[in-house]
Amino acid sequence: MHKSLGMTLFFLSILRLMVRAATKVPPEPSSFGALVTFAARLNHAALYFILFAMPLTGYAFSSAGGYSLKYFWTFSWPRLVVGSPEIAHAGEVTHDALAYVVYAAVALHIAATAWHAVVMRDGTLARMWPRSGSAEG
């Protein structure tokens, strides 16, 4: 189940990247300041990196290590890397280490969301939702 969800997330991330490329991102409010803007962009970049790195390192680990690559009990993903203990180990170590990066980035994202919504009340959540014709910023 873990691997199937990871591969699903990988393909949804590709779709998300295509949507992101095709849509206009609203600018950050000037009230953010340079440090908040930098932190937000850095965390978003980390989240996008993780969305791709986690499934790819998990795939490398499983493929090279000879583990099952079934997708929701339907078919098996092809093994692009076969029988390489070095790649399997590198994939496993990287995948495991990135799990902690996921925890940190998601926790930071949740904390920043709560800070903007509860403390600052600056409308940051509203600018993330699709526009309904209004020019809110």
VEXLO-187837 format. One record per atom (N, C-alpha, C): residue number from 1; chain; y, x, z; residue in three letters. Coordinates in steps of 0.05 Angstrom, whole numbers, plus 5000, padded with zeros to 4 digits. Layout:
! VEXLO-187837
NODE   num   cadena      v      u      w   residuo
NODE   NUM        A      Y      X      Z       ALA
...
! end
This chain:
! VEXLO-187837
NODE   num   cadena      v      u      w   residuo
NODE     1        A   4976   5017   5000       MET
NODE     1        A   5000   5000   5000       MET
NODE     1        A   5025   5018   5000       MET
NODE     2        A   5025   5039   5016       HIS
NODE     2        A   5048   5057   5019       HIS
NODE     2        A   5055   5069   4992       HIS
NODE     3        A   5035   5078   4977       LYS
NODE     3        A   5040   5091   4951       LYS
NODE     3        A   5050   5070   4931       LYS
NODE     4        A   5039   5046   4931       SER
NODE     4        A   5047   5025   4913       SER
NODE     4        A   5076   5017   4918       SER
NODE     5        A   5083   5014   4943       LEU
NODE     5        A   5111   5008   4950       LEU
NODE     5        A   5130   5031   4942       LEU
NODE     6        A   5121   5055   4945       GLY
NODE     6        A   5137   5078   4937       GLY
NODE     6        A   5142   5079   4907       GLY
NODE     7        A   5121   5074   4891       MET
NODE     7        A   5125   5074   4862       MET
NODE     7        A   5142   5050   4853       MET
NODE     8        A   5139   5027   4867       THR
NODE     8        A   5156   5004   4860       THR
NODE     8        A   5185   5011   4866       THR
NODE     9        A   5190   5024   4889       LEU
NODE     9        A   5217   5032   4896       LEU
NODE     9        A   5228   5052   4876       LEU
NODE    10        A   5211   5070   4866       PHE
NODE    10        A   5220   5089   4846       PHE
NODE    10        A   5230   5075   4821       PHE
NODE    11        A   5215   5055   4811       PHE
NODE    11        A   5223   5041   4786       PHE
NODE    11        A   5247   5023   4791       PHE
NODE    12        A   5248   5011   4815       LEU
NODE    12        A   5272   4995   4822       LEU
NODE    12        A   5297   5013   4824       LEU
NODE    13        A   5293   5038   4832       SER
NODE    13        A   5315   5057   4834       SER
NODE    13        A   5326   5064   4807       SER
NODE    14        A   5308   5066   4788       ILE
NODE    14        A   5316   5072   4760       ILE
NODE    14        A   5333   5048   4750       ILE
NODE    15        A   5324   5024   4756       LEU
NODE    15        A   5339   5000   4748       LEU
NODE    15        A   5366   4999   4762       LEU
NODE    16        A   5366   5006   4788       ARG
NODE    16        A   5391   5007   4803       ARG
NODE    16        A   5411   5027   4791       ARG
NODE    17        A   5401   5050   4784       LEU
NODE    17        A   5418   5071   4771       LEU
NODE    17        A   5430   5061   4745       LEU
NODE    18        A   5414   5046   4730       MET
NODE    18        A   5424   5035   4704       MET
NODE    18        A   5446   5014   4710       MET
NODE    19        A   5442   4997   4730       VAL
NODE    19        A   5462   4977   4737       VAL
NODE    19        A   5487   4991   4746       VAL
NODE    20        A   5484   5012   4763       ARG
NODE    20        A   5507   5027   4773       ARG
NODE    20        A   5523   5040   4751       ARG
NODE    21        A   5509   5050   4731       ALA
NODE    21        A   5522   5063   4708       ALA
NODE    21        A   5537   5043   4690       ALA
NODE    22        A   5527   5018   4690       ALA
NODE    22        A   5538   4998   4673       ALA
NODE    22        A   5560   4981   4686       ALA
NODE    23        A   5564   4984   4712       THR
NODE    23        A   5584   4968   4726       THR
NODE    23        A   5606   4986   4737       THR
NODE    24        A   5628   4974   4741       LYS
NODE    24        A   5651   4988   4753       LYS
NODE    24        A   5649   4988   4783       LYS
NODE    25        A   5651   5011   4795       VAL
NODE    25        A   5650   5013   4824       VAL
NODE    25        A   5679   5010   4834       VAL
NODE    26        A   5683   4991   4853       PRO
NODE    26        A   5710   4988   4863       PRO
NODE    26        A   5719   5013   4878       PRO
NODE    27        A   5744   5020   4875       PRO
NODE    27        A   5754   5044   4889       PRO
NODE    27        A   5755   5040   4919       PRO
NODE    28        A   5752   5062   4933       GLU
NODE    28        A   5754   5061   4962       GLU
NODE    28        A   5783   5054   4970       GLU
NODE    29        A   5787   5037   4990       PRO
NODE    29        A   5814   5032   4999       PRO
NODE    29        A   5828   5058   5008       PRO
NODE    30        A   5853   5059   5004       SER
NODE    30        A   5869   5083   5012       SER
NODE    30        A   5868   5087   5042       SER
NODE    31        A   5862   5066   5057       SER
NODE    31        A   5861   5068   5086       SER
NODE    31        A   5837   5085   5095       SER
NODE    32        A   5818   5090   5078       PHE
NODE    32        A   5795   5106   5085       PHE
NODE    32        A   5802   5135   5092       PHE
NODE    33        A   5820   5146   5077       GLY
NODE    33        A   5827   5174   5081       GLY
NODE    33        A   5806   5192   5068       GLY
NODE    34        A   5813   5217   5065       ALA
NODE    34        A   5796   5236   5050       ALA
NODE    34        A   5770   5241   5064       ALA
NODE    35        A   5769   5243   5090       LEU
NODE    35        A   5744   5249   5104       LEU
NODE    35        A   5724   5226   5103       LEU
NODE    36        A   5733   5202   5107       VAL
NODE    36        A   5716   5179   5105       VAL
NODE    36        A   5706   5175   5077       VAL
NODE    37        A   5723   5179   5057       THR
NODE    37        A   5715   5176   5029       THR
NODE    37        A   5694   5197   5022       THR
NODE    38        A   5698   5222   5031       PHE
NODE    38        A   5679   5244   5026       PHE
NODE    38        A   5652   5237   5040       PHE
NODE    39        A   5653   5228   5065       ALA
NODE    39        A   5628   5222   5079       ALA
NODE    39        A   5613   5199   5066       ALA
NODE    40        A   5627   5179   5057       ALA
NODE    40        A   5614   5156   5044       ALA
NODE    40        A   5601   5165   5018       ALA
NODE    41        A   5615   5181   5002       ARG
NODE    41        A   5604   5190   4976       ARG
NODE    41        A   5580   5209   4981       ARG
NODE    42        A   5582   5226   5001       LEU
NODE    42        A   5560   5244   5007       LEU
NODE    42        A   5535   5229   5016       LEU
NODE    43        A   5539   5209   5033       ASN
NODE    43        A   5516   5193   5043       ASN
NODE    43        A   5504   5177   5020       ASN
NODE    44        A   5521   5165   5003       HIS
NODE    44        A   5510   5151   4980       HIS
NODE    44        A   5494   5169   4961       HIS
NODE    45        A   5504   5193   4957       ALA
NODE    45        A   5490   5213   4940       ALA
NODE    45        A   5463   5219   4953       ALA
NODE    46        A   5463   5223   4979       ALA
NODE    46        A   5438   5229   4993       ALA
NODE    46        A   5418   5206   4991       ALA
NODE    47        A   5428   5181   4993       LEU
NODE    47        A   5410   5158   4991       LEU
NODE    47        A   5399   5156   4962       LEU
NODE    48        A   5415   5161   4942       TYR
NODE    48        A   5404   5160   4915       TYR
NODE    48        A   5384   5183   4910       TYR
NODE    49        A   5390   5207   4921       PHE
NODE    49        A   5371   5229   4918       PHE
NODE    49        A   5345   5222   4931       PHE
NODE    50        A   5346   5210   4955       ILE
NODE    50        A   5321   5203   4969       ILE
NODE    50        A   5305   5182   4954       ILE
NODE    51        A   5319   5163   4942       LEU
NODE    51        A   5305   5142   4927       LEU
NODE    51        A   5287   5153   4905       LEU
NODE    52        A   5295   5176   4895       PHE
NODE    52        A   5279   5189   4874       PHE
NODE    52        A   5260   5210   4885       PHE
NODE    53        A   5270   5226   4904       ALA
NODE    53        A   5254   5248   4914       ALA
NODE    53        A   5230   5239   4930       ALA
NODE    54        A   5232   5219   4946       MET
NODE    54        A   5209   5210   4962       MET
NODE    54        A   5186   5201   4944       MET
NODE    55        A   5189   5183   4925       PRO
NODE    55        A   5166   5176   4909       PRO
NODE    55        A   5155   5199   4892       PRO
NODE    56        A   5173   5216   4882       LEU
NODE    56        A   5163   5238   4866       LEU
NODE    56        A   5147   5259   4882       LEU
NODE    57        A   5157   5265   4906       THR
NODE    57        A   5142   5284   4922       THR
NODE    57        A   5116   5272   4932       THR
NODE    58        A   5117   5246   4938       GLY
NODE    58        A   5092   5232   4946       GLY
NODE    58        A   5072   5232   4923       GLY
NODE    59        A   5082   5227   4899       TYR
NODE    59        A   5064   5227   4876       TYR
NODE    59        A   5052   5255   4871       TYR
NODE    60        A   5069   5276   4873       ALA
NODE    60        A   5059   5303   4870       ALA
NODE    60        A   5037   5310   4890       ALA
NODE    61        A   5042   5302   4915       PHE
NODE    61        A   5023   5307   4937       PHE
NODE    61        A   4997   5293   4931       PHE
NODE    62        A   4998   5267   4924       SER
NODE    62        A   4974   5252   4919       SER
NODE    62        A   4959   5261   4894       SER
NODE    63        A   4974   5265   4873       SER
NODE    63        A   4962   5273   4848       SER
NODE    63        A   4949   5300   4849       SER
NODE    64        A   4963   5320   4859       ALA
NODE    64        A   4952   5347   4861       ALA
NODE    64        A   4931   5349   4882       ALA
NODE    65        A   4932   5332   4903       GLY
NODE    65        A   4913   5333   4925       GLY
NODE    65        A   4888   5317   4920       GLY
NODE    66        A   4887   5303   4897       GLY
NODE    66        A   4863   5287   4891       GLY
NODE    66        A   4860   5261   4905       GLY
NODE    67        A   4882   5251   4916       TYR
NODE    67        A   4882   5225   4930       TYR
NODE    67        A   4884   5202   4911       TYR
NODE    68        A   4878   5178   4920       SER
NODE    68        A   4879   5154   4904       SER
NODE    68        A   4907   5149   4894       SER
NODE    69        A   4909   5140   4870       LEU
NODE    69        A   4935   5132   4858       LEU
NODE    69        A   4935   5103   4848       LEU
NODE    70        A   4920   5087   4862       LYS
NODE    70        A   4919   5058   4854       LYS
NODE    70        A   4946   5045   4859       LYS
NODE    71        A   4953   5027   4841       TYR
NODE    71        A   4978   5011   4843       TYR
NODE    71        A   4970   4982   4851       TYR
NODE    72        A   4974   4975   4876       PHE
NODE    72        A   4967   4949   4886       PHE
NODE    72        A   4940   4939   4877       PHE
NODE    73        A   4919   4956   4879       TRP
NODE    73        A   4892   4949   4873       TRP
NODE    73        A   4888   4940   4844       TRP
NODE    74        A   4906   4948   4825       THR
NODE    74        A   4903   4939   4798       THR
NODE    74        A   4895   4962   4779       THR
NODE    75        A   4910   4983   4778       PHE
NODE    75        A   4905   5006   4760       PHE
NODE    75        A   4912   5031   4774       PHE
NODE    76        A   4904   5053   4763       SER
NODE    76        A   4910   5079   4774       SER
NODE    76        A   4932   5093   4757       SER
NODE    77        A   4951   5105   4771       TRP
NODE    77        A   4971   5121   4756       TRP
NODE    77        A   4957   5146   4746       TRP
NODE    78        A   4966   5156   4723       PRO
NODE    78        A   4954   5180   4712       PRO
NODE    78        A   4961   5204   4730       PRO
NODE    79        A   4943   5223   4731       ARG
NODE    79        A   4948   5248   4747       ARG
NODE    79        A   4960   5268   4728       ARG
NODE    80        A   4985   5274   4732       LEU
NODE    80        A   4999   5294   4716       LEU
NODE    80        A   4994   5322   4727       LEU
NODE    81        A   4988   5324   4752       VAL
NODE    81        A   4981   5349   4765       VAL
NODE    81        A   4954   5345   4778       VAL
NODE    82        A   4934   5362   4770       VAL
NODE    82        A   4907   5358   4781       VAL
NODE    82        A   4898   5383   4795       VAL
NODE    83        A   4887   5379   4819       GLY
NODE    83        A   4874   5401   4833       GLY
NODE    83        A   4890   5425   4839       GLY
NODE    84        A   4914   5422   4848       SER
NODE    84        A   4931   5445   4855       SER
NODE    84        A   4938   5443   4885       SER
NODE    85        A   4924   5458   4902       PRO
NODE    85        A   4930   5457   4930       PRO
NODE    85        A   4958   5466   4937       PRO
NODE    86        A   4970   5484   4921       GLU
NODE    86        A   4997   5493   4926       GLU
NODE    86        A   5017   5471   4922       GLU
NODE    87        A   5014   5456   4900       ILE
NODE    87        A   5032   5434   4894       ILE
NODE    87        A   5027   5411   4913       ILE
NODE    88        A   5002   5406   4920       ALA
NODE    88        A   4996   5385   4940       ALA
NODE    88        A   5010   5391   4966       ALA
NODE    89        A   5007   5416   4975       HIS
NODE    89        A   5019   5424   5001       HIS
NODE    89        A   5050   5422   5000       HIS
NODE    90        A   5062   5432   4978       ALA
NODE    90        A   5091   5431   4975       ALA
NODE    90        A   5100   5402   4974       ALA
NODE    91        A   5086   5385   4960       GLY
NODE    91        A   5093   5357   4959       GLY
NODE    91        A   5091   5343   4986       GLY
NODE    92        A   5070   5350   5001       GLU
NODE    92        A   5066   5338   5028       GLU
NODE    92        A   5088   5347   5047       GLU
NODE    93        A   5093   5373   5048       VAL
NODE    93        A   5113   5384   5066       VAL
NODE    93        A   5141   5372   5059       VAL
NODE    94        A   5147   5372   5034       THR
NODE    94        A   5174   5361   5026       THR
NODE    94        A   5176   5331   5031       THR
NODE    95        A   5155   5317   5025       HIS
NODE    95        A   5155   5288   5030       HIS
NODE    95        A   5158   5282   5060       HIS
NODE    96        A   5144   5296   5076       ASP
NODE    96        A   5145   5293   5105       ASP
NODE    96        A   5173   5300   5116       ASP
NODE    97        A   5184   5322   5106       ALA
NODE    97        A   5211   5330   5115       ALA
NODE    97        A   5232   5310   5106       ALA
NODE    98        A   5230   5300   5082       LEU
NODE    98        A   5249   5281   5072       LEU
NODE    98        A   5249   5255   5087       LEU
NODE    99        A   5226   5249   5100       ALA
NODE    99        A   5225   5224   5116       ALA
NODE    99        A   5247   5225   5137       ALA
NODE   100        A   5251   5248   5149       TYR
NODE   100        A   5272   5251   5170       TYR
NODE   100        A   5300   5249   5158       TYR
NODE   101        A   5303   5258   5133       VAL
NODE   101        A   5329   5254   5119       VAL
NODE   101        A   5334   5225   5114       VAL
NODE   102        A   5312   5210   5106       VAL
NODE   102        A   5315   5181   5102       VAL
NODE   102        A   5324   5168   5128       VAL
NODE   103        A   5311   5175   5150       TYR
NODE   103        A   5319   5162   5176       TYR
NODE   103        A   5348   5168   5182       TYR
NODE   104        A   5357   5193   5178       ALA
NODE   104        A   5384   5200   5185       ALA
NODE   104        A   5404   5186   5166       ALA
NODE   105        A   5399   5186   5140       ALA
NODE   105        A   5417   5175   5121       ALA
NODE   105        A   5419   5144   5125       ALA
NODE   106        A   5397   5131   5130       VAL
NODE   106        A   5397   5102   5134       VAL
NODE   106        A   5411   5096   5160       VAL
NODE   107        A   5406   5111   5181       ALA
NODE   107        A   5419   5106   5207       ALA
NODE   107        A   5449   5110   5204       ALA
NODE   108        A   5457   5131   5190       LEU
NODE   108        A   5486   5136   5186       LEU
NODE   108        A   5498   5113   5170       LEU
NODE   109        A   5484   5103   5149       HIS
NODE   109        A   5494   5081   5133       HIS
NODE   109        A   5497   5056   5149       HIS
NODE   110        A   5478   5050   5166       ILE
NODE   110        A   5479   5026   5183       ILE
NODE   110        A   5502   5029   5203       ILE
NODE   111        A   5505   5053   5215       ALA
NODE   111        A   5526   5058   5234       ALA
NODE   111        A   5554   5055   5221       ALA
NODE   112        A   5556   5065   5197       ALA
NODE   112        A   5582   5063   5182       ALA
NODE   112        A   5588   5034   5175       ALA
NODE   113        A   5567   5019   5168       THR
NODE   113        A   5571   4991   5162       THR
NODE   113        A   5580   4976   5186       THR
NODE   114        A   5567   4981   5209       ALA
NODE   114        A   5575   4968   5234       ALA
NODE   114        A   5604   4976   5241       ALA
NODE   115        A   5611   5001   5238       TRP
NODE   115        A   5638   5011   5244       TRP
NODE   115        A   5659   4996   5227       TRP
NODE   116        A   5653   4994   5201       HIS
NODE   116        A   5672   4981   5184       HIS
NODE   116        A   5674   4951   5190       HIS
NODE   117        A   5651   4938   5196       ALA
NODE   117        A   5651   4909   5200       ALA
NODE   117        A   5661   4901   5227       ALA
NODE   118        A   5655   4916   5248       VAL
NODE   118        A   5661   4908   5275       VAL
NODE   118        A   5686   4921   5286       VAL
NODE   119        A   5689   4947   5282       VAL
NODE   119        A   5711   4962   5293       VAL
NODE   119        A   5736   4960   5275       VAL
NODE   120        A   5732   4969   5250       MET
NODE   120        A   5755   4971   5231       MET
NODE   120        A   5762   4943   5219       MET
NODE   121        A   5742   4927   5214       ARG
NODE   121        A   5747   4900   5201       ARG
NODE   121        A   5764   4903   5176       ARG
NODE   122        A   5756   4922   5159       ASP
NODE   122        A   5772   4929   5136       ASP
NODE   122        A   5763   4917   5110       ASP
NODE   123        A   5743   4899   5110       GLY
NODE   123        A   5734   4886   5086       GLY
NODE   123        A   5715   4903   5069       GLY
NODE   124        A   5704   4924   5080       THR
NODE   124        A   5687   4941   5064       THR
NODE   124        A   5662   4926   5055       THR
NODE   125        A   5650   4909   5072       LEU
NODE   125        A   5627   4894   5063       LEU
NODE   125        A   5634   4875   5040       LEU
NODE   126        A   5657   4863   5041       ALA
NODE   126        A   5665   4845   5019       ALA
NODE   126        A   5667   4858   4992       ALA
NODE   127        A   5675   4884   4992       ARG
NODE   127        A   5678   4898   4966       ARG
NODE   127        A   5652   4906   4955       ARG
NODE   128        A   5630   4904   4970       MET
NODE   128        A   5604   4912   4960       MET
NODE   128        A   5591   4889   4945       MET
NODE   129        A   5599   4864   4950       TRP
NODE   129        A   5587   4841   4937       TRP
NODE   129        A   5598   4837   4909       TRP
NODE   130        A   5583   4824   4891       PRO
NODE   130        A   5594   4818   4865       PRO
NODE   130        A   5619   4801   4866       PRO
NODE   131        A   5637   4807   4848       ARG
NODE   131        A   5663   4793   4847       ARG
NODE   131        A   5660   4764   4838       ARG
NODE   132        A   5675   4747   4849       SER
NODE   132        A   5675   4719   4841       SER
NODE   132        A   5701   4711   4827       SER
NODE   133        A   5713   4730   4814       GLY
NODE   133        A   5737   4725   4800       GLY
NODE   133        A   5762   4732   4816       GLY
NODE   134        A   5759   4736   4842       SER
NODE   134        A   5783   4743   4858       SER
NODE   134        A   5788   4773   4856       SER
NODE   135        A   5812   4781   4861       ALA
NODE   135        A   5820   4809   4859       ALA
NODE   135        A   5822   4821   4887       ALA
NODE   136        A   5803   4815   4904       GLU
NODE   136        A   5804   4827   4931       GLU
NODE   136        A   5797   4856   4930       GLU
NODE   137        A   5808   4872   4948       GLY
NODE   137        A   5802   4900   4947       GLY
NODE   137        A   5797   4909   4974       GLY
! end
